[in-house]
Amino acid sequence: MDDNKTRSVPSLFEWAGGMPMFEQLFNLFYDKVLADDILEPVFKHMSPQHRLHVAHFVAEVFGGPKLYSESEGSHFQMIQKHRLST
């Protein structure tokens, strides 16, 4: 049997290194955001879970497990949280 025929193409989630890498990426990202003089005031009140929720959302978009949509919220709920009140 030809190994090339049985191999599947990894998802972007898998290529990136799986959930630990997405969690690390967003921890580093938000560390930099909070160290920025302009961005820090906007993000300083985010919940401690925010980083994890964002990591789960982006990981799901890239082909990872559906942690965000199945237990943390929906795309609609996320949009509502980020929508400006009028």
N, C-alpha and C positions, 0 to 999 in steps of 0.2 A: 504494500500500500504506500502511496506517495504521501509523505508528511505534509507537503504543501497543500494538498487537497483537504486535509483534516484540520488544519490550523484555521482559527478564525481571526479576523482582524480585531485587535484590541480596541476598546472604546477609548475616547480621550480621557475618561476617568481612569481607566487602567493604565494608559500610557503615562499619565501624570504621577502615578504611584499610589492610587487609592485614597481612601478617606484620611489616613494620617497626613498625607501631603496637603490635601485641601484644608484641613484644620490648621496645619502649620502655616500655610500660605496666608490664611486670613488672620491668624494671630500676628504674624509679622506685618501684614498690611495695616491692621488697626493699631499696632504699636507705633507705626510711622505716622498714621493719621493723628493719633493723640499727641505725638511729639511735634506736630506742625502748628505754628502759631495761628494760622488762619483757619484750619480745619478743626482743631481741638474744641473750640467753643460749640461747634455744631454737633459733635459726636460725644462730648464728655458725659452726657446723660443717658447714653444707650445702656440697655440692660446687660448684665454679665453674659447672658445667653446669646446676645446679638451676633457675636463672632461665629459661634457654632451654627446658628441658624443660617447665616450667610454661606458658610462653608458647605452645609448640607444642601442648600438651594442650588449653588453653583455646581456642586458635585453631581446632583441629580440631572441638571441640564446637560452635563458632559457625559451622561450615561451611567452614573452611579446609582446606588440604591435610592428608593423613593422615601427616604427618611423625612424630608421636608414636607412633601405633599401628603404623606400618610399619617404623620403625627405632629407636625409643627405648624401647619397652616396650608394655605393655598396661594396660588399666584394672585388671585383676586384680593385676598386678605393682605398680602404684602403690598400690593398697589395702594390699597386703602390706607395703610399705615404711612406711606410715603407721599400721599396726595396732599397738596396744599389746601388748607381750609379757605373757603371764600366767604 
